[in-house]
Amino acid sequence: MAIYAWPITLRPSNATFWLEANTLRMESPLSRAAQTLIRPGARWVCRMDFNRRGHGVAPRLDALVAMLDGGAHEVALFDWRRPVPRGAAASTTTVDTFLAGDTFTDGGGFVSYASSPVMASAATRGAETLYTSGWENSAAVLLAGDYVGLNGRLYMVLEDVTSSGAGLATLRIRPRLHAGAAAGARLTFIRPTTRFRLAAQGVENPTEAGPLSSYSMTFVESLP
């Protein structure tokens, strides 16, 4: 089984991305009193549409779908709707010189982030709270709905997160941790991904004169 990276240049026309819970609801047939059981196994679901793609894109989509062998292999995907946080963690600083003082001939530079977060303490499988460090000091680093990646898995922050003066921050997340995380494990926040499989054995590609092909493909997270 291989894990492929989704080419950043293959941008969908439309994207849908949501968390599918694994909650069992039981209702009494007599009183209609209900009980719910939260079970592990919540997973991300992603659907992407590519409308009227020509020779520059359609063959690449065909090849990528074929490479996944109908779900035998995985692909790392992020939420195209929010690839970077809306909080201050996404703020960047551009350094336009090298250590020796040389500058970039094209006017560019190195882009760096003030935050470099890690797990401040270990967390066990099923945890919904992460204690982290390494954030920009005293900043609203993440907003509710932003994402972080941890150990190759994707988690959504449920509440706005403001770091302390020492760069510490507590994150409430969904889904709950799929696997334990060690102290010092690094968190990502720029296009964080998780692993998906195709939900079907293949993807249709209706084509109109041009030729212009359209695709609608659904992926489900591949859980450990």
DATA-V209878 format. One record per residue. RES is the residue in one small letter. SS is DSSP state (H for helix, E for strand, - for the rest). PSI is psi in whole degrees, 0 to 359 (NA if undefined). D_FIRST is the distance of its C-alpha to the first C-alpha in Angstrom with 1 decimal. Layout:
# DATA-V209878
((RES/SS/PSI/D_FIRST) (RES/SS/PSI/D_FIRST))
This chain:
# DATA-V209878
((m/-/129/0.0) (a/-/157/3.8) (i/E/118/6.9) (y/E/150/9.9) (a/E/137/13.5) (w/-/127/15.9) (p/-/126/18.8) (i/-/338/21.8) (t/-/346/24.0) (l/-/81/22.6) (r/-/128/24.8) (p/-/158/25.2) (s/-/319/28.7) (n/E/147/28.2) (a/E/139/25.8) (t/E/134/25.7) (f/E/119/24.1) (w/E/164/24.9) (l/E/122/24.3) (e/E/111/24.1) (a/-/164/25.9) (n/-/58/25.6) (t/E/131/29.3) (l/E/127/31.3) (r/E/126/34.9) (m/E/133/37.5) (e/E/131/41.0) (s/-/130/44.1) (p/-/344/45.6) (l/-/307/49.1) (s/-/347/49.2) (r/-/15/46.0) (a/-/139/45.3) (a/E/146/41.6) (q/E/147/39.2) (t/E/147/35.7) (l/E/118/32.9) (i/E/116/30.2) (r/-/154/27.0) (p/-/161/23.8) (g/-/10/20.9) (a/-/140/22.3) (r/E/154/19.7) (w/E/145/19.9) (v/E/135/20.1) (c/E/130/20.3) (r/E/132/21.9) (m/E/135/22.7) (d/E/137/25.3) (f/E/108/26.0) (n/E/128/29.5) (r/E/61/31.1) (r/E/136/28.9) (g/-/200/30.3) (h/-/337/29.2) (g/-/336/28.2) (v/-/316/25.4) (a/H/313/24.7) (p/H/326/23.1) (r/H/322/20.7) (l/H/318/19.8) (d/H/316/19.4) (a/H/320/17.1) (l/H/316/14.9) (v/H/316/14.8) (a/H/323/14.1) (m/H/331/11.2) (l/-/350/9.4) (d/H/46/10.0) (g/H/34/11.9) (g/H/359/9.7) (a/-/330/6.6) (h/-/166/5.2) (e/E/161/7.4) (v/E/138/10.6) (a/E/121/13.1) (l/E/151/16.5) (f/-/171/20.0) (d/-/109/23.1) (w/-/340/24.9) (r/-/327/28.1) (r/-/74/28.3) (p/-/337/26.3) (v/E/156/28.7) (p/-/153/31.0) (r/-/346/34.4) (g/-/183/35.8) (a/H/347/37.2) (a/H/335/33.9) (a/H/354/33.3) (s/-/138/36.6) (t/E/159/36.3) (t/E/132/38.7) (t/E/122/38.8) (v/E/119/40.1) (d/-/11/41.5) (t/E/153/42.6) (f/-/172/41.1) (l/-/327/42.5) (a/-/359/45.0) (g/-/354/46.2) (d/-/147/44.8) (t/E/166/43.8) (f/-/132/41.2) (t/-/337/42.7) (d/-/8/41.0) (g/-/5/42.3) (g/-/202/38.9) (g/-/178/37.8) (f/E/132/35.3) (v/E/127/34.3) (s/E/156/34.1) (y/E/143/33.8) (a/-/338/36.3) (s/-/138/33.7) (s/-/72/31.1) (p/-/148/30.2) (v/E/166/28.8) (m/E/124/29.0) (a/-/332/32.6) (s/-/160/31.9) (a/-/154/29.1) (a/E/145/27.9) (t/-/162/26.7) (r/-/135/24.1) (g/-/355/25.9) (a/-/145/28.1) (e/-/3/29.4) (t/E/130/31.4) (l/E/131/30.3) (y/E/117/32.9) (t/E/163/32.2) (s/E/174/34.1) (g/-/11/34.2) (w/-/162/35.1) (e/-/137/38.0) (n/-/137/41.2) (s/-/55/43.0) (a/-/152/41.0) (a/-/79/39.5) (v/-/327/36.0) (l/E/149/34.1) (l/-/156/35.3) (a/-/130/34.3) (g/-/348/31.3) (d/-/162/29.8) (y/E/151/26.3) (v/E/152/25.0) (g/E/141/21.6) (l/E/122/21.1) (n/-/40/18.2) (g/-/12/15.8) (r/E/157/17.3) (l/E/134/20.1) (y/E/143/23.6) (m/E/138/26.8) (v/E/132/30.1) (l/-/339/32.7) (e/-/158/35.9) (d/-/142/37.3) (v/E/120/36.8) (t/-/128/39.5) (s/-/158/39.1) (s/-/178/42.0) (g/-/344/44.2) (a/-/8/41.9) (g/-/17/38.7) (l/-/148/37.6) (a/E/142/36.1) (t/E/128/35.1) (l/E/127/32.3) (r/E/131/32.1) (i/E/161/28.7) (r/E/144/26.8) (p/-/170/24.4) (r/-/157/25.3) (l/-/128/23.1) (h/-/335/19.8) (a/-/156/20.0) (g/-/154/22.8) (a/E/134/23.6) (a/-/154/25.7) (a/-/136/28.8) (g/-/350/28.3) (a/-/136/24.8) (r/E/140/24.8) (l/E/143/24.9) (t/E/155/24.2) (f/-/0/26.2) (i/E/112/25.7) (r/-/54/23.1) (p/-/142/21.1) (t/-/167/17.7) (t/E/174/15.3) (r/E/131/11.9) (f/E/156/12.2) (r/E/151/11.0) (l/E/137/13.4) (a/-/345/16.1) (a/-/171/16.9) (q/-/344/15.7) (g/-/181/17.2) (v/-/124/19.7) (e/-/154/23.3) (n/-/68/25.1) (p/-/134/28.9) (t/E/134/30.8) (e/E/174/34.5) (a/-/136/36.9) (g/-/307/36.1) (p/-/143/33.4) (l/E/122/31.8) (s/E/148/28.6) (s/E/148/27.6) (y/E/146/24.4) (s/E/114/23.7) (m/E/138/20.1) (t/E/136/19.2) (f/E/145/16.2) (v/E/144/16.0) (e/E/137/14.7) (s/-/107/11.8) (l/-/152/13.8) (p/-/NA/13.3))
